[in-house]
Amino acid sequence: MEGATSAIQVLEEKHSMKVAETLARDSVFGVLSAKRRQQLAHSGTILRLEKGQRLFGHGDKSDAAFAIFVGEVEIAIPGLDGRAVWLARIKAGTMIGEMGALDGTPRVTNAVATRKCELLRIDARLIKEALLTEPQAALALVNVLTRRLRETDALVERTSSMELGKRLARFLLAESTNGRILYNQGEIAHHIGASREAVNRKLERWRRDKWVEINYTGLHILDRSALLTVCRRHAKLHI
């Protein structure tokens, strides 16, 4: 039994160190002292999510923030037409949910794991105590939240004024790995705020023009220069 207990303690210590490293890389929690970060790492609760599992949803209570140390979480907001509007993908080494944890208002976004995730749930009370004790971190948080608001405003402005073809071309170019897209048409539509049917029609036209190829291995870009041309054209032109 002693050996099993020691193994568990080593595992917990490794988790604690990994979480503390994640907090240290964060632009807000990284300002905190190492001792304070270690306290948060020890006091939090480890969460494990499978791909597609929800971390929190629109309207949920905001009572914690989360440090992602394995995996990735997608953030979206409910659109007026019922479709989710994609905002961002938050990768490992990043905090999520700090704004809600501080003001206590219900969540305004949906957060879903895009792959297996491990996170540390940090109670809002502990975060507030840390910021009150070390106010330099509170100032860093103000800067982060201001930047995020500006980035979100810029994203909404770009997306709302951009024609479907341009949004789709930009997404394919940004997400391609050696020319291959790992998302299906429904996921692509979700990310660019369009219907699956509209995305399918556009991709079918580009397939006939030999700009892309769609097969059992995924979506492959055949003509990057053609997609780049779409990106450079005025948003009102329909490609």
C-alpha positions in Angstrom: 0.0 0.0 0.0 2.9 2.4 0.7 4.1 2.0 -2.9 0.7 2.7 -4.3 0.3 5.8 -2.1 3.8 7.1 -3.1 2.9 6.6 -6.8 -0.3 8.6 -6.3 1.5 11.4 -4.5 4.1 11.6 -7.3 1.3 11.7 -9.9 -0.5 14.5 -8.0 2.8 16.4 -7.7 3.4 16.2 -11.4 -0.1 17.5 -12.1 0.4 20.3 -9.6 3.7 21.3 -11.3 2.1 21.2 -14.7 -0.7 23.4 -13.6 1.6 25.8 -11.9 3.6 26.0 -15.2 0.4 26.8 -17.1 -0.5 29.5 -14.6 3.0 31.0 -14.9 2.7 31.3 -18.7 -0.7 33.1 -18.4 -0.4 36.9 -18.8 -2.5 37.5 -15.6 -1.6 34.6 -13.3 2.0 34.8 -14.4 2.2 38.1 -12.5 1.4 36.4 -9.3 4.1 35.1 -7.0 5.3 31.5 -7.5 4.0 30.7 -4.0 0.5 32.0 -4.9 0.4 30.1 -8.2 1.4 26.9 -6.3 -1.4 27.5 -3.8 -3.9 27.9 -6.6 -2.6 24.8 -8.3 -3.0 22.8 -5.1 -6.5 24.1 -4.2 -8.0 23.6 -7.7 -9.9 20.6 -8.9 -8.7 18.6 -11.9 -11.3 18.1 -14.7 -11.1 15.8 -17.7 -13.2 16.3 -20.8 -13.7 14.1 -23.8 -13.9 15.6 -27.3 -17.3 17.3 -27.8 -17.9 17.5 -24.0 -19.1 20.9 -22.7 -17.0 22.8 -20.2 -19.7 25.4 -19.7 -22.6 26.8 -21.6 -24.5 30.1 -22.3 -26.4 31.0 -19.1 -24.4 28.8 -16.8 -23.3 30.1 -13.4 -19.8 31.8 -13.5 -18.2 30.5 -10.4 -14.7 29.5 -11.5 -12.0 29.9 -14.1 -10.1 27.1 -15.8 -6.4 26.5 -16.6 -6.1 24.3 -19.7 -2.9 22.2 -19.4 -3.8 19.5 -21.9 -6.1 19.8 -25.0 -8.1 22.6 -26.6 -11.4 24.3 -25.9 -13.6 26.1 -28.5 -15.5 29.2 -27.6 -18.7 30.2 -29.5 -21.8 32.3 -28.9 -25.4 31.5 -29.8 -26.3 33.4 -33.1 -29.7 35.1 -33.7 -30.5 32.4 -36.3 -29.9 29.6 -33.9 -26.4 28.7 -35.3 -23.4 29.1 -33.0 -20.9 31.8 -34.0 -17.4 30.6 -33.5 -15.1 33.0 -31.6 -11.8 31.3 -30.8 -10.0 28.1 -29.9 -8.2 28.2 -26.5 -5.1 26.0 -26.4 -3.2 24.4 -23.6 -1.2 26.8 -21.4 -4.1 29.3 -21.3 -6.7 30.4 -18.8 -10.4 30.6 -19.7 -13.4 31.9 -17.9 -11.7 34.6 -15.8 -14.1 37.4 -16.7 -17.2 35.5 -15.6 -15.4 34.4 -12.4 -14.7 38.0 -11.5 -18.1 39.6 -12.1 -20.3 36.6 -11.3 -22.7 37.1 -14.2 -24.0 34.1 -16.1 -21.8 32.8 -19.0 -22.4 34.4 -22.4 -20.5 31.8 -24.4 -20.4 28.1 -24.9 -17.1 26.3 -24.2 -16.6 22.8 -25.7 -13.6 20.5 -25.8 -12.3 19.9 -29.4 -10.1 17.0 -28.1 -9.4 15.3 -24.8 -8.7 17.9 -22.2 -7.3 18.2 -18.7 -8.1 21.4 -16.9 -7.8 22.9 -13.4 -11.0 24.4 -12.0 -10.1 27.3 -9.8 -12.9 28.7 -7.6 -13.8 32.3 -8.2 -13.4 33.1 -4.5 -9.7 32.0 -4.6 -9.1 34.1 -7.7 -10.5 37.2 -6.1 -8.4 36.6 -3.0 -5.3 36.3 -5.1 -6.0 39.5 -7.0 -6.7 41.4 -3.8 -3.6 40.1 -2.2 -1.4 40.9 -5.2 -3.0 43.9 -7.0 -0.4 43.9 -9.8 -2.1 40.8 -11.2 -5.4 42.7 -11.2 -3.9 45.4 -13.4 -2.6 42.7 -15.7 -6.1 41.2 -15.9 -7.6 44.6 -16.9 -5.1 44.8 -19.8 -5.9 41.2 -20.9 -9.7 41.8 -20.9 -9.3 45.0 -22.8 -7.3 43.3 -25.5 -9.8 40.5 -25.7 -12.7 42.9 -26.2 -10.8 44.7 -29.0 -9.9 41.4 -30.7 -13.6 40.2 -30.4 -14.8 43.5 -31.9 -12.4 43.2 -34.7 -13.4 39.6 -35.4 -17.1 40.5 -35.5 -16.4 43.5 -37.8 -14.3 41.4 -40.2 -16.8 38.5 -40.3 -20.0 40.6 -40.7 -18.6 42.5 -43.7 -17.0 39.5 -45.4 -18.7 37.5 -48.1 -19.0 33.7 -47.6 -16.4 32.9 -50.2 -13.8 35.1 -48.7 -14.5 33.8 -45.1 -14.3 30.2 -46.4 -11.1 30.8 -48.3 -9.4 32.5 -45.4 -10.4 29.7 -43.1 -9.1 27.0 -45.4 -5.8 28.7 -45.9 -5.4 29.3 -42.2 -6.3 25.8 -41.1 -4.6 23.7 -43.8 -1.7 21.5 -42.7 0.4 20.5 -45.7 -2.7 21.4 -47.8 -5.1 19.2 -45.9 -8.1 20.4 -43.8 -9.1 18.1 -40.9 -12.6 19.6 -40.4 -15.7 18.3 -42.1 -18.1 20.6 -43.9 -20.4 21.0 -40.9 -17.5 22.0 -38.7 -16.2 24.4 -41.3 -19.6 26.0 -41.5 -19.7 26.3 -37.7 -16.3 28.1 -37.6 -17.2 30.7 -40.2 -20.8 31.3 -39.2 -22.5 29.9 -42.3 -24.9 27.1 -43.1 -23.6 23.7 -44.0 -25.6 23.9 -47.3 -23.9 27.2 -48.3 -20.5 25.8 -47.5 -21.2 22.6 -49.5 -22.3 24.6 -52.5 -19.2 26.8 -52.4 -16.8 23.8 -52.0 -18.5 21.9 -54.8 -17.9 24.8 -57.2 -14.3 25.1 -56.1 -13.9 21.3 -56.5 -15.1 21.6 -60.1 -12.7 24.4 -60.7 -9.9 22.1 -59.2 -9.2 24.5 -56.4 -9.9 21.8 -53.8 -10.3 18.1 -53.6 -12.5 16.2 -51.2 -12.0 12.5 -50.5 -11.9 10.0 -47.7 -8.7 11.5 -46.2 -10.3 15.0 -45.9 -10.3 18.3 -47.8 -7.1 19.1 -49.7 -6.2 22.5 -51.2 -5.0 22.2 -54.8 -4.7 25.8 -55.8 -3.7 28.1 -52.9 -3.1 31.0 -55.3 -6.8 30.9 -56.3 -7.9 31.0 -52.7 -5.5 33.8 -51.9 -7.0 35.8 -54.8 -10.5 35.3 -53.3 -9.1 36.7 -50.0 -7.8 39.8 -51.6 -10.9 40.7 -53.5 -13.5 43.1 -52.2 -16.0 41.5 -49.8 -19.0 42.3 -52.1 -17.7 40.2 -54.9 -19.3 36.8 -54.9 -16.8 34.1 -56.0 
